């Protein structure tokens, strides 16, 4: 058989194409599996048990909780394809939870969903899917895989409100050849419509929102349990050296934070005037450094562990748009490789509250060029 014979771009009939679908128990991955089965693919659903199911409740709006595993199995059973649960708890603990706690101890603000995609899901699950003889691994992520002149490309989803490209920047070119994202061209409303049409019991299930292993949202308690030193008290210090108060652990603070600093009003300063923000965390001395909003401004960001999907990032720079947090739209900048696996990003206009541990993700229009992890500069400040 010649030519692209099926909707996944593989040169064979759907019936001869085995697709492993990563099923979290939510609407998106369930619809992905059900649609592929409806199209005639040889579908195998896999759900990962990532953490102690007893810690998750049926009401928690997370993914991969105990109820979610049950929901995924019900969907597979109702539609009629095999479904397996794999115990990845130890891998998840080592690669995601421990990393999450360590990042807070370093004074960073981690993104565990990126780390999970980068390790447990796209590294380990891809390997498992290949071992099962699959031709592709499909997920319910809102992102598009586009065949370009030089191979598969990663592009932002059609539904901008659901786009998950920021969380998938670490996807490698090799993984992208094997991965498929059937929902990337659909708005969420259409996905819900398919769920109802297919008779899925989870059609109206709420989207996951919390970090899966922090179902009550109390991440500081999780970090302090794993790394007690993150909850040790220290001083809150103004940039001018004035000690303004004490805190109960740097784990309770993030760069750019304004409210809940625990220092009250400053004598002689009118309400709303010269408001203070967290501008730096110093884990070695356990100090939280605060200052005016202007102190948060930066036009240069350093990143490490760069993943670049378009050849090699040029040392002399390339104009891009960049997102330095998941909730912002990309802004103009220029990224230059540093020759050692990282890059420098020069922004056209200052950004405020750039935080180590977050990601900088680079785009050329809708295409995801790659990204890296934001780090402090050599002087110890948050971003030069």
SEDO-309223 format. One record per residue (C-alpha): chain; residue number from 1; residue in one letter; x, y, z. Coordinates in nm, 4 decimals. Example, Ala and Ser with C-alpha at 12.3 -4.5 7.8 and 13.67 -1.06 7.14 Angstrom:
SEDO-309223
ATOM   chaine   num   residu         px         py         pz
ATOM        A     1        A     1.2300    -0.4500     0.7800
ATOM        A     2        S     1.3670    -0.1060     0.7140
end
This chain:
SEDO-309223
ATOM   chaine   num   residu         px         py         pz
ATOM        A     1        X     0.0000     0.0000     0.0000
ATOM        A     2        X     0.1341     0.3454    -0.0847
ATOM        A     3        X     0.0440     0.6972     0.0139
ATOM        A     4        X    -0.0904     0.8216     0.3461
ATOM        A     5        X    -0.3700     0.5726     0.4052
ATOM        A     6        X    -0.5189     0.6880     0.7318
ATOM        A     7        X    -0.6030     0.9944     0.9392
ATOM        A     8        X    -0.2923     0.9504     1.1540
ATOM        A     9        X    -0.0651     0.9850     0.8517
ATOM        A    10        X     0.0464     0.6211     0.8538
ATOM        A    11        X     0.0742     0.4136     0.5383
ATOM        A    12        X    -0.1712     0.1385     0.6268
ATOM        A    13        X    -0.5396     0.0862     0.6937
ATOM        A    14        X    -0.6789     0.1835     1.0349
ATOM        A    15        X    -0.7525    -0.1814     1.1129
ATOM        A    16        X    -0.3830    -0.2590     1.0656
ATOM        A    17        X    -0.2723     0.0349     1.2824
ATOM        A    18        X    -0.2316    -0.0260     1.6546
ATOM        A    19        X    -0.2697     0.2926     1.8590
ATOM        A    20        X    -0.2042     0.3132     2.2298
ATOM        A    21        X    -0.4126     0.5926     2.3840
ATOM        A    22        X    -0.3016     0.7504     2.7106
ATOM        A    23        X    -0.6259     0.7685     2.9094
ATOM        A    24        X    -0.6398     0.9909     3.2168
ATOM        A    25        X    -1.0084     0.9259     3.2815
ATOM        A    26        X    -1.1140     1.2690     3.1604
ATOM        A    27        X    -1.3303     1.3755     2.8680
ATOM        A    28        X    -1.0458     1.4609     2.6303
ATOM        A    29        X    -0.8522     1.1350     2.6399
ATOM        A    30        X    -1.1756     0.9326     2.6489
ATOM        A    31        X    -1.3033     1.1022     2.3324
ATOM        A    32        X    -0.9638     1.0524     2.1688
ATOM        A    33        X    -0.9795     0.6777     2.2292
ATOM        A    34        X    -1.3458     0.6478     2.1317
ATOM        A    35        X    -1.3037     0.8425     1.8055
ATOM        A    36        X    -1.0033     0.6368     1.6993
ATOM        A    37        X    -1.1950     0.3159     1.7741
ATOM        A    38        X    -1.4906     0.4488     1.5750
ATOM        A    39        X    -1.2571     0.5124     1.2804
ATOM        A    40        X    -1.1515     0.1482     1.2874
ATOM        A    41        X    -0.8120     0.1683     1.4576
ATOM        A    42        X    -0.6812    -0.1109     1.6786
ATOM        A    43        X    -0.7018     0.0849     2.0029
ATOM        A    44        X    -0.5427    -0.0056     2.3353
ATOM        A    45        X    -0.6118     0.2220     2.6300
ATOM        A    46        X    -0.3503     0.2698     2.9003
ATOM        A    47        X    -0.3978     0.4553     3.2260
ATOM        A    48        X    -0.1050     0.5292     3.4511
ATOM        A    49        X    -0.1367     0.4902     3.8260
ATOM        A    50        X     0.0909     0.7713     3.9333
ATOM        A    51        X     0.0396     0.8148     4.3058
ATOM        A    52        X    -0.1419     0.6782     4.6099
ATOM        A    53        X    -0.5048     0.6550     4.5063
ATOM        A    54        X    -0.6090     0.6856     4.8700
ATOM        A    55        X    -0.4826     1.0441     4.8676
ATOM        A    56        X    -0.7276     1.1401     4.5922
ATOM        A    57        X    -1.1011     1.1793     4.6279
ATOM        A    58        X    -1.3757     1.1341     4.3750
ATOM        A    59        X    -1.4577     1.5022     4.4097
ATOM        A    60        X    -1.1034     1.6235     4.3403
ATOM        A    61        X    -1.0624     1.8010     4.0066
ATOM        A    62        X    -0.7329     1.6347     3.9193
ATOM        A    63        X    -0.6173     1.3815     3.6644
ATOM        A    64        X    -0.5040     1.0236     3.7272
ATOM        A    65        X    -0.6904     0.9934     4.0584
ATOM        A    66        X    -0.8570     0.6693     4.1739
ATOM        A    67        X    -1.1950     0.7688     4.0298
ATOM        A    68        X    -1.0292     0.8620     3.7013
ATOM        A    69        X    -0.8783     0.5157     3.6611
ATOM        A    70        X    -1.2245     0.3678     3.7103
ATOM        A    71        X    -1.3756     0.6137     3.4594
ATOM        A    72        X    -1.1170     0.5256     3.1965
ATOM        A    73        X    -1.1905     0.1561     3.2383
ATOM        A    74        X    -1.5649     0.2171     3.2066
ATOM        A    75        X    -1.5158     0.4044     2.8796
ATOM        A    76        X    -1.2978     0.1296     2.7333
ATOM        A    77        X    -1.5428    -0.1381     2.8424
ATOM        A    78        X    -1.8436     0.0492     2.6994
ATOM        A    79        X    -1.6768     0.1227     2.3646
ATOM        A    80        X    -1.5142    -0.2187     2.3372
ATOM        A    81        X    -1.1353    -0.1972     2.3390
ATOM        A    82        X    -0.8786    -0.3326     2.5849
ATOM        A    83        X    -0.7639    -0.1169     2.8732
ATOM        A    84        X    -0.4689    -0.1611     3.1073
ATOM        A    85        X    -0.3511     0.0161     3.4204
ATOM        A    86        X     0.0250     0.0469     3.4624
ATOM        A    87        X     0.1871     0.1148     3.7973
ATOM        A    88        X     0.4204     0.4093     3.7349
ATOM        A    89        X     0.4030     0.5305     4.0941
ATOM        A    90        X     0.7741     0.4939     4.1704
ATOM        A    91        X     0.8765     0.6624     3.8439
ATOM        A    92        X     0.6331     0.9459     3.9057
ATOM        A    93        X     0.7577     0.9935     4.2599
ATOM        A    94        X     1.1224     1.0026     4.1531
ATOM        A    95        X     1.0862     1.2137     3.8385
ATOM        A    96        X     0.8007     1.4478     3.9275
ATOM        A    97        X     0.7168     1.4713     4.2977
ATOM        A    98        X     1.0765     1.4707     4.4255
ATOM        A    99        X     1.1750     1.7183     4.1540
ATOM        A   100        X     0.8811     1.9392     4.2506
ATOM        A   101        X     0.9910     1.9482     4.6146
ATOM        A   102        X     1.3571     2.0090     4.5281
ATOM        A   103        X     1.2638     2.3020     4.3045
ATOM        A   104        X     1.0846     2.4795     4.5874
ATOM        A   105        X     1.3827     2.4250     4.8165
ATOM        A   106        X     1.5952     2.5988     4.5504
ATOM        A   107        X     1.3574     2.8959     4.5538
ATOM        A   108        X     1.2033     2.8081     4.2168
ATOM        A   109        X     0.8432     2.7791     4.1015
ATOM        A   110        X     0.8191     2.4417     3.9245
ATOM        A   111        X     0.5700     2.3187     3.6648
ATOM        A   112        X     0.5130     1.9501     3.7476
ATOM        A   113        X     0.2820     1.8923     3.4496
ATOM        A   114        X     0.5684     1.9732     3.2108
ATOM        A   115        X     0.8019     1.7403     3.3990
ATOM        A   116        X     0.5394     1.4649     3.3908
ATOM        A   117        X     0.4939     1.5007     3.0143
ATOM        A   118        X     0.8701     1.5157     2.9658
ATOM        A   119        X     0.9481     1.2027     3.1674
ATOM        A   120        X     0.6746     0.9635     3.2743
ATOM        A   121        X     0.4349     1.0184     2.9838
ATOM        A   122        X     0.6410     1.0928     2.6741
ATOM        A   123        X     0.9634     0.9163     2.7706
ATOM        A   124        X     0.8430     0.6103     2.9599
ATOM        A   125        X     0.4979     0.5630     2.8085
ATOM        A   126        X     0.6312     0.6023     2.4546
ATOM        A   127        X     0.8770     0.3228     2.5301
ATOM        A   128        X     0.5973     0.1061     2.6707
ATOM        A   129        X     0.3779     0.1709     2.3674
ATOM        A   130        X     0.6601     0.0680     2.1341
ATOM        A   131        X     0.7159    -0.2469     2.3395
ATOM        A   132        X     0.3478    -0.3306     2.2860
ATOM        A   133        X     0.3996    -0.3082     1.9105
ATOM        A   134        X     0.2035     0.0153     1.8702
ATOM        A   135        X     0.2374     0.2284     1.5594
ATOM        A   136        X     0.1554     0.5473     1.7503
ATOM        A   137        X     0.0766     0.6874     2.0929
ATOM        A   138        X    -0.2236     0.9211     2.0978
ATOM        A   139        X    -0.3154     1.1644     2.3752
ATOM        A   140        X    -0.5977     1.4069     2.4442
ATOM        A   141        X    -0.3730     1.7124     2.4540
ATOM        A   142        X    -0.4828     2.0285     2.2743
ATOM        A   143        X    -0.1905     2.0732     2.0379
ATOM        A   144        X    -0.1342     1.9987     1.6702
ATOM        A   145        X     0.1180     1.7762     1.4981
ATOM        A   146        X     0.1765     1.9010     1.1428
ATOM        A   147        X     0.3836     1.7338     0.8737
ATOM        A   148        X     0.6364     1.9910     0.7557
ATOM        A   149        X     0.8975     1.9912     0.4821
ATOM        A   150        X     1.1593     1.8542     0.7233
ATOM        A   151        X     0.9384     1.6247     0.9288
ATOM        A   152        X     0.6766     1.6508     1.1998
ATOM        A   153        X     0.6217     1.9927     1.3590
ATOM        A   154        X     0.4462     2.0958     1.6784
ATOM        A   155        X     0.1850     2.3724     1.6467
ATOM        A   156        X    -0.0528     2.5515     1.8800
ATOM        A   157        X    -0.4065     2.4160     1.9038
ATOM        A   158        X    -0.6915     2.5654     1.7033
ATOM        A   159        X    -0.8747     2.6366     2.0308
ATOM        A   160        X    -0.6457     2.9044     2.1756
ATOM        A   161        X    -0.8198     2.8901     2.5127
ATOM        A   162        X    -0.7281     2.5207     2.5426
ATOM        A   163        X    -0.3844     2.5278     2.3812
ATOM        A   164        X    -0.1356     2.3188     2.5817
ATOM        A   165        X     0.1784     2.3881     2.3805
ATOM        A   166        X     0.3462     2.5620     2.6761
ATOM        A   167        X     0.3299     2.2368     2.8729
ATOM        A   168        X     0.4623     2.0253     2.5852
ATOM        A   169        X     0.7678     2.2282     2.4803
ATOM        A   170        X     1.0022     1.9486     2.5903
ATOM        A   171        X     0.8603     1.7025     2.3354
ATOM        A   172        X     1.1531     1.5814     2.1261
ATOM        A   173        X     1.1610     1.5386     1.7501
ATOM        A   174        X     1.1961     1.1614     1.7951
ATOM        A   175        X     0.8904     1.1467     2.0214
ATOM        A   176        X     0.6942     1.3667     1.7835
ATOM        A   177        X     0.7355     1.1123     1.5058
ATOM        A   178        X     0.5472     0.8605     1.7222
ATOM        A   179        X     0.2925     1.0868     1.8934
ATOM        A   180        X    -0.0499     1.1884     1.7654
ATOM        A   181        X    -0.2894     1.4561     1.8982
ATOM        A   182        X    -0.6343     1.4033     1.7403
ATOM        A   183        X    -0.8014     1.6888     1.9319
ATOM        A   184        X    -0.5649     1.9660     1.8215
ATOM        A   185        X    -0.7996     2.0860     1.5471
ATOM        A   186        X    -1.1143     2.0835     1.7638
ATOM        A   187        X    -1.2650     2.3339     2.0057
ATOM        A   188        X    -1.3559     2.1942     2.3457
ATOM        A   189        X    -1.7265     2.2320     2.2675
ATOM        A   190        X    -1.6927     1.9884     1.9773
ATOM        A   191        X    -1.5110     1.7385     2.1984
ATOM        A   192        X    -1.7995     1.7524     2.4474
ATOM        A   193        X    -2.0457     1.7010     2.1606
ATOM        A   194        X    -1.8579     1.3884     2.0523
ATOM        A   195        X    -1.8638     1.2603     2.4095
ATOM        A   196        X    -2.2444     1.2929     2.4181
ATOM        A   197        X    -2.2851     1.1462     2.0700
ATOM        A   198        X    -2.0730     0.8453     2.1638
ATOM        A   199        X    -2.2708     0.7944     2.4815
ATOM        A   200        X    -1.9793     0.8382     2.7191
ATOM        A   201        X    -2.0829     0.8608     3.0844
ATOM        A   202        X    -1.8073     1.1143     3.1479
ATOM        A   203        X    -1.9368     1.3594     2.8822
ATOM        A   204        X    -2.0077     1.6300     3.1423
ATOM        A   205        X    -1.7166     1.5546     3.3732
ATOM        A   206        X    -1.5354     1.8751     3.4826
ATOM        A   207        X    -1.1847     1.9386     3.3525
ATOM        A   208        X    -0.8936     1.8658     3.5832
ATOM        A   209        X    -0.7477     2.1788     3.7411
ATOM        A   210        X    -0.5370     2.0863     4.0424
ATOM        A   211        X    -0.1895     1.9374     4.0436
ATOM        A   212        X    -0.2769     1.5676     4.0532
ATOM        A   213        X    -0.0739     1.4821     4.3636
ATOM        A   214        X    -0.1932     1.7979     4.5442
ATOM        A   215        X    -0.5712     1.7498     4.5105
ATOM        A   216        X    -0.6556     2.0052     4.7807
ATOM        A   217        X    -0.4249     2.2702     4.6317
ATOM        A   218        X    -0.2062     2.2843     4.9428
ATOM        A   219        X     0.1266     2.2387     4.7673
ATOM        A   220        X     0.3273     2.3959     5.0516
ATOM        A   221        X     0.2184     2.1178     5.2861
ATOM        A   222        X     0.3348     1.8552     5.0358
ATOM        A   223        X     0.6724     2.0234     4.9938
ATOM        A   224        X     0.7246     2.0676     5.3684
ATOM        A   225        X     0.6441     1.7016     5.4296
ATOM        A   226        X     0.9058     1.5957     5.1765
ATOM        A   227        X     1.1584     1.8733     5.2431
ATOM        A   228        X     1.1081     2.0154     5.5958
ATOM        A   229        X     1.3778     2.2769     5.5372
ATOM        A   230        X     1.1465     2.4547     5.2907
ATOM        A   231        X     0.9288     2.5519     5.5867
ATOM        A   232        X     1.2042     2.6921     5.8042
ATOM        A   233        X     1.1482     3.0553     5.9116
ATOM        A   234        X     1.3539     3.3451     5.7877
ATOM        A   235        X     1.3531     3.7173     5.7269
ATOM        A   236        X     1.1587     3.9316     5.4819
ATOM        A   237        X     1.4040     4.1961     5.3654
ATOM        A   238        X     1.3591     4.5062     5.1492
ATOM        A   239        X     1.6019     4.5607     4.8623
ATOM        A   240        X     1.7453     4.8499     5.0615
ATOM        A   241        X     1.8451     4.6081     5.3382
ATOM        A   242        X     1.5660     4.6884     5.5837
ATOM        A   243        X     1.4299     4.3845     5.7643
ATOM        A   244        X     1.0503     4.4160     5.7406
ATOM        A   245        X     0.9414     4.0979     5.9149
ATOM        A   246        X     0.9659     3.7228     5.9324
ATOM        A   247        X     0.8193     3.4414     5.7283
ATOM        A   248        X     0.7325     3.0759     5.7889
ATOM        A   249        X     0.9170     2.9226     5.4951
ATOM        A   250        X     1.0141     3.0346     5.1451
ATOM        A   251        X     0.7884     2.7629     5.0077
ATOM        A   252        X     0.4995     3.0030     5.0737
ATOM        A   253        X     0.6340     3.2686     4.8335
ATOM        A   254        X     0.6724     3.3073     4.4595
ATOM        A   255        X     0.8386     3.5728     4.2454
ATOM        A   256        X     0.5979     3.8566     4.1712
ATOM        A   257        X     0.3748     3.7841     4.4692
ATOM        A   258        X     0.2148     4.0937     4.6196
ATOM        A   259        X    -0.0566     3.9770     4.8567
ATOM        A   260        X    -0.0099     3.7708     5.1691
ATOM        A   261        X     0.3489     3.8784     5.2337
ATOM        A   262        X     0.2844     3.8938     5.6052
ATOM        A   263        X     0.4474     4.2331     5.6668
ATOM        A   264        X     0.1422     4.4587     5.6903
ATOM        A   265        X     0.1484     4.8213     5.5848
ATOM        A   266        X     0.4685     5.0268     5.5849
ATOM        A   267        X     0.4768     5.3285     5.8104
ATOM        A   268        X     0.4642     5.6544     5.6152
ATOM        A   269        X     0.3548     5.4871     5.2884
ATOM        A   270        X     0.0036     5.5580     5.1616
ATOM        A   271        X    -0.2229     5.2669     5.0784
ATOM        A   272        X    -0.1486     5.1421     4.7248
ATOM        A   273        X     0.1620     5.3589     4.6979
ATOM        A   274        X     0.4955     5.1846     4.6493
ATOM        A   275        X     0.3411     4.8391     4.6915
ATOM        A   276        X     0.5915     4.5634     4.7607
ATOM        A   277        X     0.6399     4.2439     4.5625
ATOM        A   278        X     0.8573     3.9381     4.6071
ATOM        A   279        X     1.1528     4.0075     4.3765
ATOM        A   280        X     1.3946     3.7344     4.4839
ATOM        A   281        X     1.4145     3.4228     4.6998
ATOM        A   282        X     1.7429     3.3356     4.8675
ATOM        A   283        X     1.7136     2.9762     4.9894
ATOM        A   284        X     2.0682     2.9671     5.1306
ATOM        A   285        X     1.9957     3.2452     5.3794
ATOM        A   286        X     1.6198     3.1718     5.3902
ATOM        A   287        X     1.5492     3.5333     5.2984
ATOM        A   288        X     1.2533     3.6637     5.1000
ATOM        A   289        X     1.3578     3.9827     4.9205
ATOM        A   290        X     1.0849     4.2363     4.8427
ATOM        A   291        X     1.0792     4.5623     4.6507
ATOM        A   292        X     0.8766     4.7811     4.4138
ATOM        A   293        X     0.7251     4.6439     4.0953
ATOM        A   294        X     0.9957     4.8144     3.8900
ATOM        A   295        X     1.2503     4.5768     4.0459
ATOM        A   296        X     1.0728     4.2847     3.8769
ATOM        A   297        X     1.1311     4.4176     3.5254
ATOM        A   298        X     1.3671     4.2232     3.3028
ATOM        A   299        X     1.4476     4.2201     2.9331
ATOM        A   300        X     1.6871     3.9235     2.9391
ATOM        A   301        X     1.6050     3.5695     3.0450
ATOM        A   302        X     1.8421     3.2740     3.0670
ATOM        A   303        X     1.7226     2.9194     3.0024
ATOM        A   304        X     1.8819     2.5798     3.0480
ATOM        A   305        X     1.8159     2.2344     2.8999
ATOM        A   306        X     1.6983     2.3824     2.5727
ATOM        A   307        X     1.4825     2.1584     2.3536
ATOM        A   308        X     1.4871     2.2925     1.9964
ATOM        A   309        X     1.2686     2.1406     1.7258
ATOM        A   310        X     1.4024     2.3258     1.4213
ATOM        A   311        X     1.7615     2.2140     1.3735
ATOM        A   312        X     2.0007     2.4020     1.6013
ATOM        A   313        X     1.9211     2.7316     1.7667
ATOM        A   314        X     2.1527     2.9892     1.6046
ATOM        A   315        X     2.4257     3.1358     1.8221
ATOM        A   316        X     2.3740     3.4733     1.6534
ATOM        A   317        X     2.0055     3.4685     1.7421
ATOM        A   318        X     1.6638     3.4198     1.5896
ATOM        A   319        X     1.3588     3.6419     1.6202
ATOM        A   320        X     1.0710     3.4594     1.7899
ATOM        A   321        X     0.7737     3.5149     2.0121
ATOM        A   322        X     0.8107     3.3758     2.3618
ATOM        A   323        X     0.5892     3.2795     2.6539
ATOM        A   324        X     0.7508     3.2939     2.9966
ATOM        A   325        X     0.4408     3.1787     3.1826
ATOM        A   326        X     0.1484     2.9620     3.0785
ATOM        A   327        X    -0.1166     3.2322     3.1195
ATOM        A   328        X     0.0380     3.4931     2.8883
ATOM        A   329        X     0.0300     3.5382     2.5151
ATOM        A   330        X     0.3676     3.5148     2.3356
ATOM        A   331        X     0.5649     3.8400     2.3217
ATOM        A   332        X     0.8406     3.9431     2.0764
ATOM        A   333        X     1.1984     3.8530     2.1558
ATOM        A   334        X     1.5194     3.7062     2.0224
ATOM        A   335        X     1.6665     3.3745     2.1333
ATOM        A   336        X     2.0376     3.2984     2.1023
ATOM        A   337        X     2.2019     2.9655     2.1784
ATOM        A   338        X     2.4830     2.9792     2.4332
ATOM        A   339        X     2.6765     2.6847     2.2894
ATOM        A   340        X     2.6296     2.4695     2.5995
ATOM        A   341        X     2.2701     2.3498     2.5763
ATOM        A   342        X     2.1081     2.6717     2.6985
ATOM        A   343        X     2.0079     3.0051     2.5520
ATOM        A   344        X     1.9663     3.3731     2.6233
ATOM        A   345        X     1.6378     3.5436     2.5457
ATOM        A   346        X     1.6261     3.9179     2.4826
ATOM        A   347        X     1.2754     4.0602     2.5104
ATOM        A   348        X     1.1601     4.3612     2.3115
ATOM        A   349        X     0.9774     4.5009     2.6140
ATOM        A   350        X     1.0320     4.4331     2.9850
ATOM        A   351        X     0.8410     4.1520     3.1525
ATOM        A   352        X     0.7621     4.1474     3.5228
ATOM        A   353        X     0.7890     3.8558     3.7626
ATOM        A   354        X     1.0001     3.6175     3.5536
ATOM        A   355        X     1.0514     3.3195     3.7812
ATOM        A   356        X     1.3219     3.0484     3.7846
ATOM        A   357        X     1.1677     2.7053     3.7477
ATOM        A   358        X     0.9113     2.8226     3.4942
ATOM        A   359        X     0.9548     2.7677     3.1205
ATOM        A   360        X     1.0320     2.9941     2.8269
ATOM        A   361        X     0.8626     2.8564     2.5153
ATOM        A   362        X     0.9438     2.9859     2.1678
ATOM        A   363        X     0.7155     3.0196     1.8665
ATOM        A   364        X     0.7257     3.1101     1.5001
ATOM        A   365        X     0.3633     3.2097     1.4432
ATOM        A   366        X     0.1720     2.8951     1.5523
ATOM        A   367        X     0.4714     2.6630     1.5359
ATOM        A   368        X     0.6418     2.5588     1.8595
ATOM        A   369        X     1.0158     2.5915     1.8077
ATOM        A   370        X     1.1030     2.4571     2.1514
ATOM        A   371        X     1.1797     2.5914     2.4937
ATOM        A   372        X     1.3853     2.5663     2.8083
ATOM        A   373        X     1.3789     2.6131     3.1849
ATOM        A   374        X     1.4246     2.9626     3.3243
ATOM        A   375        X     1.7267     2.9883     3.5554
ATOM        A   376        X     1.8929     3.2576     3.7625
ATOM        A   377        X     2.1799     3.4466     3.6139
ATOM        A   378        X     2.5352     3.4081     3.7457
ATOM        A   379        X     2.4888     3.6904     3.9962
ATOM        A   380        X     2.2086     3.5082     4.1709
ATOM        A   381        X     1.9281     3.7398     4.0645
ATOM        A   382        X     1.6131     3.5944     3.9187
ATOM        A   383        X     1.6592     3.7066     3.5602
ATOM        A   384        X     1.9028     3.9636     3.4322
end
